[in-house]
Amino acid sequence: MDSQTIVAPMTPAGVSAVAALRVSGTRVRDVVRCLFGDKHASALEPRKASLGTARDPQTGKVIDSLLYLFFEGPNSYTGEDVLELYPHGNPLIVRDLLQAIRGIEGVRLAEPGEFTRRAFLNGKMDLTQAESVADVIHSANRAELENAHRLLSGALSKKIATLAAQVKDISARLELDVDFAEEEADPDFAGWETRFVSVRESIQQILNSFHGKASLSRLPLAVLYGAPNAGKSSLVNALLGEDRMLVSNVPGTTRDFVEVRLFLPGGEVRLVDTAGIADRATDELDALSMKKSKEILEEADLKILVVDSLAPAGLRSDEGDNDADVVVYSKSDLCANSSPNEPADKQNSLQVSSKTGEGLAELRQAMNASLFKQTADAEDLWITSEREKACLEDALAGVDRVLNLLKNNPAVELLAFEMQLVRRALQSITGEISSEDILQSIFAGFCIGK
């Protein structure tokens, strides 16, 4: 492992109330001495917040008055001495502080994911937990975040460890038979198939839980559509709680679909306001707008038809439309009847007023229930790493070879060899066996500072 001390910001670039930087390595105490003086370095206590004035070690110029925390290894994130600094979030301050620390002998800028990589190398977490750190940061909805936390807590690691222990026990018995093969008659393989099948089922169960990160990172898409002037843009503004969309009483104000981000209890979604869809286009631009509205509807995970409650019967956009997942009757504040002309057979319909807020909470609940469906096994976990998936596939293929050998050529030496390969594949998941190339590939995708 690189013996140099590393430093990097933990917070994104930009203006904020407070920023954060992390330092890890053997020179942490020297960093405190150079920034704050000998008195602060000698009084350093683990896990105690201290206030100090950081100065540039070269010029003596004040950088900022800030809080800092010291974590003594091995009781830290990386397992090394760690210093966390919390200056004001002015980018100029962060840059000056970072440059001052990098100027200290033996300190360099951290590479992407290097703090977590050191945590893995120092035994603070295994490889599945290290990979889940990125999932915790980038989860797009609550279900993904909860799964990432389960992975980080070691839930998958425990499953793999249990499975690896079973394989190890089988391997030990097989290798014992190999050692005494010349002294005994042919080994009795009765009952072995059941044990191999049990291992295979356990591997397959974990493998079946795989969810690719590409599909997980895609935000659900909800699309509002309906006739011109039905109140779609006003509804978007009401859901967002701000005037994001241009609203007018003139039909056709929205000419192109507009996408915004909306936060629901289950996570973030893409919400699209489309141009009004009428029976006939008024001009070529109107026809193109309606075509684009219909195209984005084809991609929707949730189609929300917005109907003007004041529209006369026969001119309602809900008539003959069976594609909508939810039907919203807008402008309810202008209707004396709370359910004006609403078809009795129309399911999942809501009365909403963008002006008074009536029905907005119910609409949010309906959207959340549709876009973030709860699974029966909400407490179970799934894997997201292609690397882990590949290792499980290797282990599964190994067990299949063992089962084939058991039927066609039950040579104990071959069975023992194949089970060693299965065990190595499982150990690769948690990093008991890993190469430098694999580690580089995993941590290169992390952000700097994690």
N, C-alpha and C positions, 0 to 999 in steps of 0.2 A: 504494500500500500504506500502511496505517496506520503512522505513524512511532512510535507509542507502544510502550513496553516492556510485555510481557505476563507474567503469572505465573499458575500454576495447580498444584494437586497432581497428581502422576502416579500416586498410589496411591489405592485406594478408602478411603472413610471407615471408621473403626473402629480398634480397638486392634491394634497389631502391634509387632514388635521395632523395625522401622525404617520410616519413611515417606520419601517423596520428593517434592520440588517442583521445578518448572522455571521459569526466568526467561529470556526472550529479547527482545533489542532493544538499542538504543543506550545505555540507562541501566544495563546490567548492572554495569559497574565502580562506578557510584554506589551500586548496591544493596550491593555488597561493602563499600564504604566506610561506608555508613550502618549496616550490621549489625555489622561486625567491626572497623572503625576504619581510619585512614589507613595504618597499617603493613601490614595484610593487603592492602589495595588496591594499594599500591605493589609488593608482593612477588608479585602475582598472576602465575601461570605457567599456560599452557594445558596441559590434560590431566594436571595434577598434583593429587592429592588433598591437601587441607589441612584441618587441625583448627582450629576457632575457636569462640569463645563469642559467640553471636548475642544482641544486646541490642536492645530496642525503641528506635528512633531518637528517639522523643518523650520517653520516660520514663527511658531508661537501664536499665530493668529487664531482668535476664537472662531470656532465653527458653529457650535450650538450648545445650549444648555439642555440636557436630555436625561432620560432614565435609561438604566442598563441593568441587565440581569446576568449573573454568572451561574453556569451549571457545570459542576465538577464531574469529569469522567470517572467511572463509566456510567454515572447516573445522569445521562443526557440523551438527546435524540440520536446523536451520532456515536455515542459511547466514548467520545473524546471530551476534553474541556471545550465548552461552548460559551460564547458571549453573544447576547442579543442586545441590540441598541435600538432605542425608539426616539429618534429625533423628530423635529417638526417636519411635516410633509412637504416642504418646499424642495423642488427638484435640485435647486442650487446647493442646498444644505446636504442633501443625500449624495450628490456628486462629490462635493468637497470632502465629506466624511469617508466615502468609499476610497477616494484617491489617497487620503491621508493614511488609511489603514493599509492599502496596497503598497504604500511607500515604505512600510516597516519591513526590515530584513526577514526573509523566510515566510512572507505572506503573499499570496497571489489570489487572483479572481477565481472563484469556483467554476467548474464546468457544469453543464446542465445535469441535474440529478445527482451531483456529487455528494451532497449531504446525506441523501437517502442511501446512496451506494456505500458510503462509509458506515452507515447504520447497519446495513446488511453484512458487510465484511467484518464488523465488530460484534456480530451476533445479537444485535438489538432486534432484528426481525429477519424472517426468512424471505425468499424471493417472491413468493405469492403475496406476502404482506407488502413488500416493497413496491410491487407492481400496482397494488390496490391504492397506494398513496395518490397516484395520478388519477385514478377513478374517483376518489373522494373530492379532488379538486375540480374535476371536469364533469361530474354527474349533472345531467340536464333535468332530472326530475327526482321526486322524493324517493320513489322505489329504487332507482339506481343508486342514490346516495345511501339508503339504508343497506343495500346489498354491498356497496363498497365498504361501509363500516364493518359489516360482518366479515368480509374478507380481511380487512385490516386487523380485526380482533383475533384472527387466526382460525376462523371456523373451517375454511377449506384446508388449512394446514393440518388440522386435527384429523379430518377425513383422510387425507393423503397419508398421514403418519400411521393411522390405524390400518389402512390398506397395505402400506409398505411392510408393516409388522407381520401381517398375515402372509405376505409373499416371502418375507424373510424366514418365517417359521417353516413354510413349505420347502423353500430352498435348502434350509439346514437339514431337513429330513432326507431330501433327495441326495444331497451331497454326502450324507452319512451312508446312504445306500451305495453311492459310488465308491467310497473309501473301502467298504467291505464287500464289494461286488464279487471279488475272487474267492471270498471265504464262505459265501452263502449261495443258496439256490436263487433262481430268478426272483426278484422282488415281487411282492404281492401288491398290485395296483388297485385292488378293490377299494372303493370309497374315495380314491383320488379324484375321479372325475367330478364328483359333487363339490369338492373343495375348489377345483379349478373353475367350475361354472359359477360358484359363488363370487370368486374374485372377479370374473369377467362381468357379472351383473353389476357389481359395485363400480367398476370402471365405466361401464356403459351408462350408468345412472348419472355420474358426474359429467360425462361427455355430452349427454343429452341436454344438460342444463346450459350449454354454451350459447351465449348471445354475442354476436359480433359487435365490436365497438362502432362500426359504421352505422348499423341499424339503431343502436342505442343513442348515438349522438344526434340522430335526426329528430328535430322537434316536431311534435304533432301539428297538423295543419287544420285549422278551422276556417271555413269560408262562409261569409255572409253574402247572400244573393237575394234577388227579388226585383220587382218592378222599379222603374225610376221614381225617385221621391218617396220611397217606402220608409225611409228613416234609417238606412243602414249606416251612413257616416255618423249620424247623431248617436246611434247605438254604440259604435266603436269608441267615440269620445266618452260616452257615459261609462263604458266598461273600463277604460283607461283612467278615468277621473281627470282628464285634461282635454283641451281643445286641440287635438292632433289633426283632425280631418276638417277640410273646408266644407261647411254646411250652408245650404241655400234652399229656398223654397222653389227654385227653378229646377225642374226635372233635368237630369243629365249632367249635373254639376261634376260628378265623378266620371271621368272618361277612361281611366285606366285603373286596374286593380292596385291597391295600396296595401303593403304588408307592414304590420307592427308586431311587437312582442307583448304578450299578455301573461302575467303571472297568476296562476291558479294554485289552489292548495297542493295539488299533486306535482306541480312544476311549471316550467315555462312553455308556452305554445306560440305558434305563428298564427296570427289572426289577420285575415285578408278581407278587405272591403272591396267589392267588385262594382263595376259599372252596372247600371240598371239594365235588366233584360226585359225588353218589350216584345209585343207580337211582330212589330215591323220597325225596321231601322229608319230613322229620319234622314240620314245621309251616309256617305261612305265611312266617315269616321265613327259614327254611331254603330254601324255594322261591325267594324273592326273591334270596337270596344266590347260589344256583346260576344263576339267570337272569343276574345281573350278571357272574358268572364267564364264562359263555358269550358274553356281549356283548363283553367285553374281549378274549376269544380271537379274535374276528372281526377285531380291529385288529392282532393280533400279527404281527410280522415273523419271530418265532421262537417256536414252540410247544414247550414242554418238558414232557413227561408224566412225572410223578413217581409211581413204583410202589413200594409197600411190598413188599420182598423176602420178608417173612415171611407175606404174605397167602396163604391157601390157594388152590389151583388152583380156578378157577370163580368166584372172588371178586376176581380181579385186574383193575384198571382198565385194563390194557393190552389186554385181550382185546377184539377187535373195533374197536379204535381205530387208524385208519390215517391220522389227521390230524397226528399228532405229528411234528415235525422231529427231535427227540432224545428218547429214552426213558431216564430215569434210574431205576435200581433202588437205592432208598435202604436205609439201615440194614444195609449190608454187613458191618459189624463184628459184628453179631449172628448172622451166618450162618456155619455151618461150611463150606458150599460157597460158593466165590467167585462162582458163577453159578447160584444156585438157581432152578430152574424157568423159566429164561429161554428164550423161544421161539427156536428156531434160525433162523427167518426174519426176526426183528426186526432191522432195520438201525439204525445210529447209536445203539446202546444202550451205557450205561455203568453200572458198579458204583460207587456212591458211599457214603461214610460221612461224615455231617456231624460225627460225634464224633472220628474219627481223621484225617479229611482225605483219606482214600483217594478217588481219582478226581476230586477238585476241580480239579486242574491240567488234567486231560484235558477236563473239562466247560468250563472257561474257554476252552481252545483251540478246542473245538468251537463255542462261542458266538461267539468272535471270528472264526473262519473263515466262519461263516454270515452274521453281521451286517456284517462289513467285508470283502466279497469284493474281491480284488485284480483290477484290470483288466489286460488284455494290454498296454496302453500306459500303464503306471504312471508313466513319466517324462514323458508328455505333459501338457499343461495344459488347463484349461477356464476359461471366463469365467463370472463370477457377477453382473456388473453389468448391470442393465436398461438403463442409459444406453449402455454399450458395445454391447449387443445391438441397440438402436435405431439406433445409428450404422452398424453392419454391415448392418442391413436396408436402410438408406437407400443405402449403397454398392452393395449387391446389386441393388436396384431400378434404380439408375443404369446398371449394366452391362447389365441386361436391356433397358433402353431403347436402349442403344447397339447391342446385337445386333439388336434389332427395326429400328432405323434402317438398319443395315448391309444388311438384307435388302430393306427396302421403300423407303428414301429416304436413300441414303448421301451426304447433304450434309456436307461436311467441317466446315462451321461448326457444325452441330448436334452432330456427333460430338465435336468439341472442347469444346463447352459442357457436354455431359453428362459427359465425363471430368473436367472441372474440378469438377463437383459430387461425383463419386465421390471425387476426391482430398480435397476439403474434408471429406467425411464421415469418411474415414479419419484425417485430421489431427485431427478433433474427438475421436477416441478417446483419443489421447495428450495432448490439451490444447494442441496447436499453435494451434488455433482454439477459443476457449471464451468464453462470456459470463459476466457476473457472476451471473446467475440460476442458471446451471448450477453454478458453483463454490459458491454459497450452498446449493444443494440437496444437493450431495455432502457438504460438510463439516459441515452442520448435524446430520447423523446420527452424527457422531463424539462420543466422550466428551470432556469438558473435561480438558485436560492432555495430549492427543495431537494 
